[in-house]
C-alpha cells in the first residue's frame, strides 16, 4: 500500500470543480457523525455529496484522503491499512467511494471506527448489503439512501429558483393551493414532460445529446459490475437481466405475467425471482407487492422500471401508463410504503388508495373510499380528490 500515491490521487480529485447545487439529502445528513454511508443508484450524485462536504471544511488537503475502491491503486488494498497510515500522518477525514468494490469493507470499517479518531464517509451501490454484512456495522454507521432527482430538484436546476418540498399529507389536504403557488413560478407540465425524458439523474446537465448513452452506461455498469460483484452472478447470466429491463419497458404491467417473463428471459420462476430481487436492490426496477387485505390473493407482484428515464433508453418509448406509474412509485417509494391494491393502482402506507391516469381519469373505482385519490397527468391544478400527478414530484 502506497499512501503517497493515494494522497496524490486524492489531491487531484479534491481539486476538481464540484456542482454548487446541493441535493435534498445534503441538508438531512448530520455531518457530526463519525461514520456516515450514502447508498443509491449509480449517477444519482453520491460522490458529489462527499466532495461537497470535503470542500466545505477548513482542512488542509493533507488532512483529507479520498479513495475510490474501483481505482487500480486500490486493488487488493486493505482499507484498514490505508486508514492506519493516514491517521498516523495526522489524517482527519477518510472518504471512501464505491466501497462495494472492496470485499472486506464491513470488517475494515468496523475496525477503523473502533480504533481511530477518524471521521469516515463512504458511498456504495444501492444494492450494498450493509445490514447483512456485519451486524455490528449497522449499529455504528448512519446509512442514508439517495433517491433519483425529484421533479422539485429538477425544477430548481432548470430555473435557478428555490421550491419548497411538501409532506404527503400536505399535498392530499392542500394540493389546490400548493399547485396554484407553484404555477406562479413555472409551467409544471412543460417541466414534467422534460423530467420524464431526462430529469432523473443530475448528469443530464453535462450534455443532453449524450444523456441516453450515459444512462445506458449506468444500466450496464449496475448489472455487469455492481450486481455481478455483489451477488456473484455468473457473467453468462447478465444478459438475462438486461432482457428483463427490455420486457418491463415494452410490456404493459397488467399484460406481464410470470410465465410470459420466465419464457422470454429463458429461466425458471425461482431463478427469475432472484434476479428481480437483485435488480430491485440495484435501483433498476421496483417490485411493488400486494397491499393489506390482498395477501391471500395469488397475484404476482407488479413490476416497474425504477424511474421514467429508463424507458427512453431501454425501448425508445415506453407505455405511458407504465411511465406514469414508475414516476409515482419512484417519488413516493423513498419515504412511504407503496403496495398495489385491488380497488385502485396503489395503496400508500396501508391507508391512501390511488388510481393513476390521464386528465380524464375519474374516481369511479374509488367510490365510497374517503381515502381514495386520483393522480391525473396532463392537468395543472386538481380539484377535490383529483390531484395533478406532477405534484407528487415535490415530496423531497
TITORVO-619832 format. One record per residue: residue number from 1; residue in three letters; x negated, y negated, z of N, C-alpha, C in turn. Coordinates in steps of 0.1 Angstrom, whole numbers. Example, Ala and Ser with C-alpha at 12.3 -4.5 7.8 and 13.67 -1.06 7.14 Angstrom:
% TITORVO-619832
PT   drenba   sero      nx      ny      nz     cax     cay     caz      cx      cy      cz
PT        1    ALA    -132      57      78    -123      45      78    -132      33      78
PT        2    SER    -128      22      71    -137      11      71    -129       0      79
% end
This chain:
% TITORVO-619832
PT   drenba   sero      nx      ny      nz     cax     cay     caz      cx      cy      cz
PT        1    UNK      -8      12       0       0       0       0      -9     -13       0
PT        2    UNK      -6     -21     -10     -15     -33     -12      -6     -46      -8
PT        3    UNK      -7     -50       4       1     -62       9      -2     -74       0
PT        4    UNK     -15     -76      -3     -19     -88     -11     -11     -89     -24
PT        5    UNK     -10     -77     -31      -3     -77     -44      12     -80     -42
PT        6    UNK      17     -74     -31      32     -76     -28      34     -90     -25
PT        7    UNK      25     -97     -18      27    -111     -14      26    -120     -27
PT        8    UNK      18    -116     -36      16    -124     -48      29    -123     -56
PT        9    UNK      35    -111     -58      47    -109     -65      59    -116     -58
PT       10    UNK      59    -116     -44      69    -123     -36      68    -138     -39
PT       11    UNK      56    -143     -39      55    -158     -41      60    -162     -55
PT       12    UNK      58    -153     -65      63    -156     -78      79    -156     -78
PT       13    UNK      85    -147     -72      99    -146     -71     105    -158     -63
PT       14    UNK      99    -161     -52     104    -172     -44     102    -186     -50
PT       15    UNK      93    -187     -60      91    -200     -66     101    -202     -78
PT       16    UNK     109    -192     -81     119    -194     -92     130    -203     -88
PT       17    UNK     136    -209     -98     148    -218     -95     159    -208     -92
PT       18    UNK     167    -212     -82     179    -204     -79     191    -212     -81
PT       19    UNK     203    -206     -85     215    -214     -86     219    -222     -74
PT       20    UNK     224    -234     -75     228    -241     -64     241    -237     -58
PT       21    UNK     250    -231     -67     263    -227     -63     262    -215     -53
PT       22    UNK     269    -216     -42     268    -205     -32     281    -197     -33
PT       23    UNK     280    -184     -34     292    -175     -35     299    -176     -21
PT       24    UNK     312    -172     -21     320    -173      -9     314    -166       3
PT       25    UNK     306    -155       0     301    -147      11     290    -154      19
PT       26    UNK     283    -164      13     271    -170      19     276    -177      32
PT       27    UNK     287    -184      32     291    -191      44     297    -181      55
PT       28    UNK     300    -169      51     306    -159      60     295    -151      68
PT       29    UNK     282    -152      63     272    -144      69     266    -152      81
PT       30    UNK     265    -145      92     258    -151     104     243    -148     102
PT       31    UNK     235    -157      97     221    -155      94     212    -155     106
PT       32    UNK     219    -156     118     210    -154     130     209    -139     134
PT       33    UNK     216    -130     127     215    -116     130     201    -111     125
PT       34    UNK     196    -101     132     182     -96     129     182     -87     117
PT       35    UNK     193     -80     114     193     -70     103     206     -72      95
PT       36    UNK     205     -77      83     217     -80      75     216     -73      62
PT       37    UNK     227     -66      58     227     -60      45     238     -65      36
PT       38    UNK     236     -66      23     246     -70      14     247     -59       3
PT       39    UNK     259     -53       2     261     -44      -9     272     -49     -18
PT       40    UNK     271     -44     -31     281     -49     -40     277     -44     -54
PT       41    UNK     285     -48     -64     283     -44     -78     270     -50     -83
PT       42    UNK     264     -44     -93     253     -50    -100     257     -63    -106
PT       43    UNK     249     -73    -106     252     -85    -113     262     -95    -105
PT       44    UNK     266     -91     -93     276     -99     -86     269    -111     -79
PT       45    UNK     255    -111     -77     249    -122     -71     242    -119     -58
PT       46    UNK     240    -107     -54     234    -103     -41     220    -109     -40
PT       47    UNK     212    -107     -50     198    -112     -49     198    -127     -48
PT       48    UNK     207    -134     -55     208    -149     -54     210    -153     -40
PT       49    UNK     219    -146     -32     222    -150     -18     209    -148     -10
PT       50    UNK     202    -137     -12     189    -135      -5     179    -146      -7
PT       51    UNK     178    -150     -20     169    -161     -23     173    -175     -18
PT       52    UNK     186    -177     -19     191    -190     -14     189    -191       1
PT       53    UNK     190    -180       8     187    -181      23     173    -183      25
PT       54    UNK     164    -176      18     149    -177      20     145    -192      17
PT       55    UNK     151    -198       7     147    -212       3     153    -222      13
PT       56    UNK     163    -218      20     169    -228      30     161    -229      42
PT       57    UNK     151    -220      44     143    -220      57     131    -229      55
PT       58    UNK     126    -234      66     114    -243      66     102    -234      69
PT       59    UNK     100    -223      62      89    -214      64      79    -216      53
PT       60    UNK      66    -214      56      56    -214      46      58    -201      38
PT       61    UNK      53    -201      26      55    -189      17      49    -176      22
PT       62    UNK      39    -177      31      33    -165      36      41    -159      47
PT       63    UNK      51    -166      53      59    -161      63      71    -153      58
PT       64    UNK      73    -153      45      84    -146      38      79    -136      29
PT       65    UNK      84    -124      29      80    -113      20      92    -108      13
PT       66    UNK      93    -110       0     104    -105      -8      99     -93     -17
PT       67    UNK     105     -81     -15     101     -70     -23     114     -64     -29
PT       68    UNK     112     -58     -41     123     -51     -48     119     -37     -49
PT       69    UNK     127     -28     -44     123     -14     -44     123      -7     -58
PT       70    UNK     128     -14     -68     127      -9     -82     114     -14     -89
PT       71    UNK     106     -22     -82      93     -27     -88      83     -16     -88
PT       72    UNK      75     -14     -98      64      -4     -98      55      -5     -86
PT       73    UNK      52     -17     -81      43     -18     -70      49     -12     -57
PT       74    UNK      62      -9     -57      68      -3     -45      71      12     -46
PT       75    UNK      66      17     -57      68      31     -60      60      40     -49
PT       76    UNK      68      48     -42      62      57     -32      57      50     -19
PT       77    UNK      60      37     -18      55      29      -7      65      29       5
PT       78    UNK      60      31      17      69      31      29      72      17      33
PT       79    UNK      85      14      35      90       1      39      84      -2      53
PT       80    UNK      83       8      61      78       6      75      64       1      74
PT       81    UNK      56       7      65      41       3      64      40     -11      59
PT       82    UNK      49     -15      50      48     -29      45      52     -38      56
PT       83    UNK      63     -35      64      67     -44      75      56     -45      85
PT       84    UNK      49     -34      88      39     -34      99      27     -43      94
PT       85    UNK      23     -42      82      12     -50      77      16     -65      76
PT       86    UNK      28     -67      72      33     -81      70      35     -88      84
PT       87    UNK      40     -80      94      42     -86     107      29     -89     114
PT       88    UNK      19     -80     112       6     -82     117      -1     -95     112
PT       89    UNK       4    -100     101      -2    -112      95       7    -124      97
PT       90    UNK      16    -123     107      25    -134     111      38    -135     103
PT       91    UNK      42    -125      96      54    -125      89      67    -127      97
PT       92    UNK      77    -134      92      89    -137      99     102    -131      92
PT       93    UNK     102    -132      79     114    -128      72     110    -118      61
PT       94    UNK     116    -106      62     113     -95      52     126     -93      44
PT       95    UNK     125     -95      31     137     -94      22     135     -82      13
PT       96    UNK     144     -72      13     143     -60       5     155     -59      -4
PT       97    UNK     152     -60     -17     162     -59     -28     162     -45     -33
PT       98    UNK     174     -41     -38     176     -28     -45     171     -17     -35
PT       99    UNK     175     -18     -23     170      -8     -12     174       6     -15
PT      100    UNK     185       8     -22     189      22     -25     179      30     -34
PT      101    UNK     169      22     -39     158      29     -47     147      35     -38
PT      102    UNK     148      33     -25     139      38     -16     145      50      -8
PT      103    UNK     140      62      -9     146      74      -3     147      73      12
PT      104    UNK     138      67      18     137      67      33     142      54      39
PT      105    UNK     150      46      32     153      33      37     159      33      51
PT      106    UNK     168      43      53     176      42      66     167      44      78
PT      107    UNK     158      54      77     148      57      88     139      45      90
PT      108    UNK     134      40      79     124      29      80     131      16      85
PT      109    UNK     143      13      81     150       1      86     152       2     101
PT      110    UNK     156      14     106     159      16     120     146      14     128
PT      111    UNK     135      19     123     122      18     130     117       4     130
PT      112    UNK     118      -3     118     114     -18     117     122     -26     127
PT      113    UNK     135     -23     128     144     -30     137     140     -28     152
PT      114    UNK     136     -16     155     133     -13     169     119     -18     173
PT      115    UNK     110     -18     163      96     -21     167      91     -36     165
PT      116    UNK      96     -42     155      90     -56     151     100     -67     154
PT      117    UNK      95     -78     158     104     -90     159     104     -97     146
PT      118    UNK     111     -91     136     111     -95     122     126     -95     118
PT      119    UNK     130    -106     111     143    -106     105     142     -99      92
PT      120    UNK     152     -90      90     152     -82      77     166     -84      70
PT      121    UNK     165     -88      57     177     -89      49     175     -79      38
PT      122    UNK     186     -72      34     184     -62      23     197     -62      15
PT      123    UNK     195     -58       2     207     -56      -7     206     -43     -13
PT      124    UNK     218     -38     -17     218     -25     -24     231     -23     -32
PT      125    UNK     231     -12     -39     243      -8     -47     255      -7     -38
PT      126    UNK     267     -10     -44     279      -8     -36     281       6     -32
PT      127    UNK     274      15     -39     275      30     -35     265      34     -24
PT      128    UNK     259      24     -18     249      26      -8     255      34       4
PT      129    UNK     249      45       7     255      54      18     251      49      32
PT      130    UNK     253      37      35     248      31      48     254      38      60
PT      131    UNK     267      40      59     274      46      71     270      60      74
PT      132    UNK     268      68      63     265      82      64     250      85      66
PT      133    UNK     241      76      62     227      79      62     222      82      76
PT      134    UNK     222      72      84     218      75      98     228      67     107
PT      135    UNK     234      75     116     245      69     124     240      56     131
PT      136    UNK     228      57     136     222      46     144     222      33     136
PT      137    UNK     219      34     123     216      22     115     229      13     113
PT      138    UNK     241      19     112     253      11     110     256       3     123
PT      139    UNK     250       8     135     252       0     147     242     -12     148
PT      140    UNK     231     -10     141     221     -21     142     223     -31     131
PT      141    UNK     227     -27     119     228     -36     107     242     -42     106
PT      142    UNK     243     -54     102     256     -60      98     257     -60      83
PT      143    UNK     266     -52      78     267     -49      64     279     -57      58
PT      144    UNK     276     -65      48     286     -73      40     288     -67      26
PT      145    UNK     300     -68      21     303     -64       7     306     -76      -1
PT      146    UNK     299     -78     -12     301     -89     -21     310     -84     -32
PT      147    UNK     321     -91     -34     330     -88     -45     326     -95     -58
PT      148    UNK     333     -92     -69     331     -99     -81     335    -114     -79
PT      149    UNK     331    -123     -88     336    -137     -87     351    -137     -86
PT      150    UNK     357    -145     -77     371    -146     -77     375    -157     -87
PT      151    UNK     387    -158     -91     392    -168    -100     389    -182     -94
PT      152    UNK     391    -183     -81     388    -196     -75     373    -200     -77
PT      153    UNK     364    -191     -75     350    -194     -77     347    -197     -91
PT      154    UNK     353    -190    -100     351    -193    -115     356    -207    -118
PT      155    UNK     367    -211    -112     372    -225    -115     363    -235    -109
PT      156    UNK     357    -232     -97     347    -241     -92     335    -243    -101
PT      157    UNK     330    -231    -106     318    -232    -115     322    -239    -128
PT      158    UNK     334    -237    -133     338    -243    -146     340    -258    -145
PT      159    UNK     345    -262    -134     350    -276    -133     341    -285    -124
PT      160    UNK     332    -278    -116     324    -285    -106     333    -293     -96
PT      161    UNK     344    -287     -93     353    -292     -82     355    -282     -72
PT      162    UNK     357    -285     -59     360    -275     -49     374    -271     -49
PT      163    UNK     377    -259     -46     391    -254     -45     392    -246     -32
PT      164    UNK     403    -248     -25     405    -241     -12     408    -226     -15
PT      165    UNK     405    -217      -5     410    -204      -6     421    -202       4
PT      166    UNK     430    -193       1     442    -191       9     444    -177      14
PT      167    UNK     450    -175      26     453    -162      30     465    -156      22
PT      168    UNK     466    -143      22     477    -136      15     491    -142      20
PT      169    UNK     492    -143      34     504    -148      40     507    -162      35
PT      170    UNK     497    -171      34     499    -185      29     505    -184      15
PT      171    UNK     499    -176       7     504    -176      -7     519    -170      -8
PT      172    UNK     522    -160       0     535    -155       0     545    -165       4
PT      173    UNK     542    -173      15     551    -183      20     552    -196      13
PT      174    UNK     540    -201       8     539    -214       2     534    -215     -12
PT      175    UNK     536    -204     -20     530    -204     -33     534    -215     -42
PT      176    UNK     546    -220     -41     550    -231     -50     542    -244     -47
PT      177    UNK     541    -247     -34     533    -259     -31     518    -258     -34
PT      178    UNK     513    -246     -31     498    -243     -34     496    -244     -49
PT      179    UNK     504    -238     -57     503    -238     -72     504    -253     -77
PT      180    UNK     513    -260     -71     516    -274     -75     503    -282     -73
PT      181    UNK     497    -280     -62     484    -288     -58     473    -284     -68
PT      182    UNK     472    -271     -71     461    -267     -80     463    -273     -94
PT      183    UNK     476    -273     -98     479    -278    -111     475    -293    -113
PT      184    UNK     474    -300    -102     470    -314    -103     455    -315    -108
PT      185    UNK     447    -304    -106     433    -304    -109     429    -297    -122
PT      186    UNK     436    -286    -124     433    -278    -136     445    -272    -143
PT      187    UNK     443    -266    -155     453    -258    -162     450    -244    -158
PT      188    UNK     457    -238    -148     453    -225    -144     453    -214    -154
PT      189    UNK     463    -214    -163     464    -203    -173     453    -203    -182
PT      190    UNK     448    -215    -186     436    -216    -195     424    -210    -188
PT      191    UNK     422    -213    -175     411    -208    -168     412    -193    -166
PT      192    UNK     424    -189    -163     427    -175    -160     424    -166    -172
PT      193    UNK     429    -171    -184     426    -163    -196     411    -162    -199
PT      194    UNK     404    -172    -197     389    -172    -198     383    -162    -188
PT      195    UNK     388    -163    -176     383    -155    -165     385    -140    -168
PT      196    UNK     396    -136    -174     399    -122    -177     388    -117    -187
PT      197    UNK     384    -126    -196     374    -121    -206     360    -121    -201
PT      198    UNK     356    -132    -193     341    -133    -190     339    -139    -176
PT      199    UNK     348    -139    -167     346    -147    -154     343    -139    -142
PT      200    UNK     341    -126    -143     339    -118    -131     325    -117    -125
PT      201    UNK     315    -120    -134     301    -119    -129     294    -133    -132
PT      202    UNK     287    -138    -122     281    -151    -124     271    -153    -136
PT      203    UNK     266    -142    -141     256    -143    -152     263    -148    -165
PT      204    UNK     276    -149    -165     282    -154    -177     277    -168    -181
PT      205    UNK     272    -175    -170     268    -189    -172     255    -190    -180
PT      206    UNK     247    -179    -180     234    -179    -187     237    -179    -202
PT      207    UNK     246    -171    -207     249    -171    -222     262    -163    -224
PT      208    UNK     272    -170    -230     285    -163    -233     283    -153    -244
PT      209    UNK     275    -157    -254     273    -148    -265     266    -134    -261
PT      210    UNK     258    -135    -250     252    -122    -246     259    -115    -234
PT      211    UNK     270    -121    -230     277    -116    -218     281    -101    -220
PT      212    UNK     287     -98    -231     292     -84    -233     280     -74    -232
PT      213    UNK     269     -78    -238     257     -70    -239     252     -68    -224
PT      214    UNK     251     -79    -217     246     -78    -203     256     -69    -194
PT      215    UNK     269     -71    -197     278     -63    -189     277     -48    -192
PT      216    UNK     275     -45    -204     273     -31    -209     260     -26    -201
PT      217    UNK     250     -34    -200     238     -30    -193     241     -27    -178
PT      218    UNK     250     -36    -172     254     -33    -158     261     -20    -157
PT      219    UNK     270     -16    -166     277      -3    -166     266       8    -167
PT      220    UNK     258       7    -177     248      17    -180     238      19    -168
PT      221    UNK     233       8    -163     224       9    -151     230      15    -139
PT      222    UNK     243      11    -137     250      16    -125     251      31    -126
PT      223    UNK     255      36    -138     256      50    -140     243      57    -140
PT      224    UNK     234      53    -150     222      60    -153     211      59    -141
PT      225    UNK     212      48    -134     201      45    -124     207      47    -110
PT      226    UNK     217      39    -106     222      38     -93     229      51     -89
PT      227    UNK     240      55     -96     248      66     -92     240      79     -94
PT      228    UNK     232      80    -104     224      91    -107     214      94     -95
PT      229    UNK     208      83     -91     198      84     -80     204      86     -66
PT      230    UNK     215      79     -63     221      80     -50     228      94     -48
PT      231    UNK     234      99     -59     242     112     -58     235     124     -64
PT      232    UNK     223     122     -70     216     133     -77     225     139     -88
PT      233    UNK     231     131     -96     239     136    -107     230     140    -118
PT      234    UNK     232     152    -124     223     156    -135     224     146    -146
PT      235    UNK     213     142    -152     213     133    -163     222     137    -175
PT      236    UNK     223     150    -177     232     155    -188     247     153    -186
PT      237    UNK     250     150    -173     265     147    -170     268     133    -170
PT      238    UNK     258     124    -172     261     109    -171     270     104    -182
PT      239    UNK     269     110    -194     278     106    -205     293     109    -201
PT      240    UNK     295     119    -193     309     121    -189     315     110    -181
PT      241    UNK     307     103    -173     311      92    -165     314      80    -175
PT      242    UNK     306      78    -185     309      68    -195     322      71    -203
PT      243    UNK     325      83    -205     337      88    -212     349      84    -204
PT      244    UNK     348      86    -190     359      82    -181     362      67    -183
PT      245    UNK     352      59    -183     354      44    -184     362      42    -197
PT      246    UNK     358      48    -208     365      46    -221     379      50    -220
PT      247    UNK     382      62    -214     395      67    -212     404      58    -204
PT      248    UNK     399      52    -193     406      43    -185     410      30    -192
PT      249    UNK     401      27    -201     402      14    -208     412      15    -219
PT      250    UNK     413      27    -226     421      28    -238     434      34    -235
PT      251    UNK     437      39    -223     450      45    -220     458      38    -209
PT      252    UNK     471      37    -211     479      30    -201     479      39    -188
PT      253    UNK     479      32    -177     478      40    -164     488      51    -163
PT      254    UNK     501      48    -167     511      59    -165     510      70    -175
PT      255    UNK     502      68    -185     501      79    -195     489      88    -192
PT      256    UNK     481      84    -182     469      91    -178     472     102    -168
PT      257    UNK     471     114    -171     473     125    -161     460     133    -160
PT      258    UNK     460     141    -149     448     148    -146     443     157    -157
PT      259    UNK     453     165    -163     448     174    -173     443     167    -186
PT      260    UNK     449     155    -189     445     148    -201     431     143    -199
PT      261    UNK     428     137    -187     415     132    -184     405     143    -183
PT      262    UNK     408     154    -176     399     166    -175     395     171    -188
PT      263    UNK     405     173    -197     401     179    -210     394     169    -219
PT      264    UNK     397     156    -218     390     146    -226     375     145    -222
PT      265    UNK     373     146    -208     359     145    -203     352     158    -204
PT      266    UNK     360     169    -205     354     182    -206     349     188    -193
PT      267    UNK     357     186    -183     352     191    -169     364     195    -161
PT      268    UNK     362     203    -151     373     208    -142     378     196    -133
PT      269    UNK     390     198    -128     395     187    -119     387     185    -107
PT      270    UNK     382     195     -99     374     192     -87     361     184     -91
PT      271    UNK     355     188    -102     343     180    -106     346     166    -110
PT      272    UNK     357     165    -118     362     151    -122     365     143    -110
PT      273    UNK     371     148    -100     375     141     -88     362     135     -81
PT      274    UNK     352     144     -81     339     140     -75     333     128     -83
PT      275    UNK     334     129     -96     328     118    -105     336     105    -102
PT      276    UNK     349     106    -101     358      94     -99     354      87     -86
PT      277    UNK     353      96     -75     349      90     -62     336      82     -63
PT      278    UNK     327      88     -70     313      81     -71     314      68     -80
PT      279    UNK     322      68     -90     324      56     -98     331      45     -90
PT      280    UNK     340      50     -82     348      40     -73     337      34     -63
PT      281    UNK     329      42     -57     319      37     -48     309      28     -55
PT      282    UNK     306      30     -68     297      22     -76     303       9     -82
PT      283    UNK     316       6     -78     323      -6     -83     325      -6     -98
PT      284    UNK     328       6    -104     331       7    -118     346       9    -120
PT      285    UNK     352      16    -110     367      19    -111     373      17     -97
PT      286    UNK     386      15     -97     394      16     -85     403      28     -85
PT      287    UNK     402      36     -74     411      47     -72     422      42     -62
PT      288    UNK     434      40     -67     445      35     -59     453      47     -55
PT      289    UNK     454      49     -42     461      61     -37     475      58     -33
PT      290    UNK     483      69     -31     497      67     -28     499      60     -14
PT      291    UNK     509      52     -13     512      44      -1     520      52       9
PT      292    UNK     523      45      20     531      51      31     544      56      25
PT      293    UNK     548      68      30     561      74      26     560      81      12
PT      294    UNK     549      80       6     547      87      -7     537      98      -7
PT      295    UNK     532     101       5     521     110       6     525     125       3
PT      296    UNK     538     127       5     543     141       2     545     143     -13
PT      297    UNK     546     132     -20     548     134     -35     535     138     -42
PT      298    UNK     535     148     -49     523     153     -55     520     145     -68
PT      299    UNK     516     133     -67     514     124     -78     499     120     -78
PT      300    UNK     493     120     -90     478     117     -89     476     102     -86
PT      301    UNK     464      99     -81     460      86     -78     461      77     -91
PT      302    UNK     463      64     -89     463      55    -100     449      51    -103
PT      303    UNK     444      51    -115     430      48    -118     429      36    -127
PT      304    UNK     421      26    -123     419      14    -130     405      10    -131
PT      305    UNK     401       3    -141     387      -2    -142     386     -12    -131
PT      306    UNK     373     -14    -126     371     -22    -114     375     -37    -116
PT      307    UNK     374     -43    -128     378     -57    -130     381     -59    -144
PT      308    UNK     388     -70    -148     393     -72    -162     382     -72    -172
PT      309    UNK     370     -78    -168     359     -79    -178     354     -66    -184
PT      310    UNK     356     -55    -176     351     -42    -181     359     -37    -193
PT      311    UNK     372     -41    -194     380     -37    -205     374     -43    -218
PT      312    UNK     370     -55    -218     364     -62    -230     352     -54    -235
PT      313    UNK     344     -50    -226     331     -43    -230     334     -28    -234
PT      314    UNK     343     -22    -226     345      -7    -228     353      -4    -240
PT      315    UNK     362     -12    -244     370      -8    -256     375     -20    -264
PT      316    UNK     368     -32    -262     371     -43    -271     384     -51    -266
PT      317    UNK     394     -43    -262     406     -49    -258     415     -39    -251
PT      318    UNK     417     -40    -239     425     -30    -231     440     -33    -232
PT      319    UNK     447     -24    -226     462     -26    -224     464     -37    -214
PT      320    UNK     473     -47    -218     474     -59    -210     480     -55    -196
PT      321    UNK     488     -45    -195     493     -41    -182     482     -36    -173
PT      322    UNK     473     -28    -179     462     -23    -171     453     -35    -166
PT      323    UNK     450     -45    -175     442     -56    -172     448     -64    -161
PT      324    UNK     461     -67    -161     467     -74    -150     466     -67    -137
PT      325    UNK     468     -54    -137     467     -46    -125     453     -45    -120
PT      326    UNK     444     -44    -129     429     -44    -125     426     -58    -118
PT      327    UNK     431     -69    -124     428     -82    -117     434     -82    -103
PT      328    UNK     447     -78    -102     454     -78     -89     446     -70     -79
PT      329    UNK     442     -58     -82     435     -49     -73     421     -54     -69
PT      330    UNK     414     -60     -79     401     -65     -77     401     -77     -67
PT      331    UNK     411     -85     -68     411     -97     -60     417     -94     -46
PT      332    UNK     426     -84     -45     433     -81     -32     426     -70     -25
PT      333    UNK     419     -61     -32     413     -49     -26     402     -52     -16
PT      334    UNK     396     -63     -18     384     -67     -10     387     -68       5
PT      335    UNK     399     -74       8     402     -76      22     416     -71      26
PT      336    UNK     422     -63      17     435     -57      20     436     -42      16
PT      337    UNK     445     -35      23     448     -21      19     457     -21       7
PT      338    UNK     453     -16      -5     462     -16     -16     465      -1     -20
PT      339    UNK     478       2     -20     482      16     -25     492      14     -36
PT      340    UNK     495      25     -43     506      24     -52     519      29     -46
PT      341    UNK     530      26     -52     543      28     -45     554      32     -55
PT      342    UNK     563      40     -50     574      44     -60     584      34     -62
PT      343    UNK     585      23     -54     595      13     -56     589       0     -62
PT      344    UNK     577       1     -66     570     -10     -72     557      -5     -77
PT      345    UNK     548     -15     -82     535     -11     -87     525      -8     -75
PT      346    UNK     526     -17     -65     516     -16     -54     523     -19     -41
PT      347    UNK     517     -14     -30     521     -19     -16     509     -23      -9
PT      348    UNK     509     -35      -3     498     -41       4     499     -40      19
PT      349    UNK     489     -35      25     489     -34      40     501     -26      45
PT      350    UNK     506     -17      37     518      -9      41     530     -18      44
PT      351    UNK     531     -30      38     542     -39      41     548     -45      28
PT      352    UNK     539     -52      20     544     -60       9     544     -52      -4
PT      353    UNK     556     -51     -10     556     -43     -23     556     -53     -35
PT      354    UNK     548     -49     -45     546     -58     -56     548     -51     -69
PT      355    UNK     555     -59     -78     556     -55     -92     547     -65    -100
PT      356    UNK     540     -60    -110     531     -68    -118     536     -68    -132
PT      357    UNK     537     -80    -138     542     -80    -152     540     -94    -158
PT      358    UNK     546     -95    -170     546    -108    -178     556    -118    -172
PT      359    UNK     557    -129    -179     566    -140    -175     580    -136    -172
PT      360    UNK     585    -127    -181     599    -123    -180     602    -112    -170
PT      361    UNK     592    -107    -163     594     -96    -154     602    -101    -142
PT      362    UNK     613     -94    -139     622     -98    -128     621     -89    -116
PT      363    UNK     628     -92    -105     627     -85     -93     638     -74     -91
PT      364    UNK     644     -69    -102     655     -59    -101     650     -47     -93
PT      365    UNK     639     -42     -96     634     -30     -90     632     -31     -75
PT      366    UNK     630     -44     -71     627     -47     -56     640     -51     -49
PT      367    UNK     651     -50     -55     664     -55     -49     665     -49     -35
PT      368    UNK     669     -58     -26     671     -54     -12     659     -53      -3
PT      369    UNK     647     -55      -9     635     -55      -1     630     -69       2
PT      370    UNK     631     -72      15     628     -86      18     612     -89      17
PT      371    UNK     605     -78      17     590     -79      15     586     -75       0
PT      372    UNK     595     -77      -9     592     -74     -23     589     -86     -31
PT      373    UNK     579     -86     -39     574     -97     -47     571     -93     -62
PT      374    UNK     572    -103     -71     567    -100     -85     556    -110     -87
PT      375    UNK     545    -104     -92     533    -112     -96     534    -114    -112
PT      376    UNK     538    -126    -116     541    -128    -130     529    -135    -137
PT      377    UNK     525    -129    -148     515    -135    -157     522    -146    -166
PT      378    UNK     514    -155    -171     519    -165    -181     529    -175    -175
PT      379    UNK     529    -176    -162     537    -187    -156     527    -196    -147
PT      380    UNK     529    -209    -147     520    -218    -140     525    -219    -125
PT      381    UNK     538    -218    -123     543    -220    -110     555    -210    -108
PT      382    UNK     556    -205     -96     566    -195     -93     579    -200     -87
PT      383    UNK     587    -191     -83     600    -195     -76     604    -183     -67
PT      384    UNK     607    -187     -54     612    -176     -45     602    -165     -44
PT      385    UNK     606    -153     -48     597    -141     -46     589    -138     -59
PT      386    UNK     590    -147     -68     582    -146     -81     570    -155     -80
PT      387    UNK     558    -149     -80     546    -157     -78     537    -156     -90
PT      388    UNK     530    -167     -94     521    -166    -105     510    -156    -102
PT      389    UNK     507    -147    -112     496    -137    -110     483    -144    -107
PT      390    UNK     480    -155    -115     467    -161    -113     464    -166     -99
PT      391    UNK     475    -169     -91     473    -175     -78     466    -165     -68
PT      392    UNK     467    -152     -72     460    -142     -63     445    -142     -65
PT      393    UNK     440    -150     -74     426    -152     -76     420    -163     -66
PT      394    UNK     429    -168     -57     425    -179     -48     424    -174     -33
PT      395    UNK     422    -161     -32     422    -155     -18     408    -156     -12
PT      396    UNK     398    -156     -20     384    -157     -15     375    -165     -23
% end
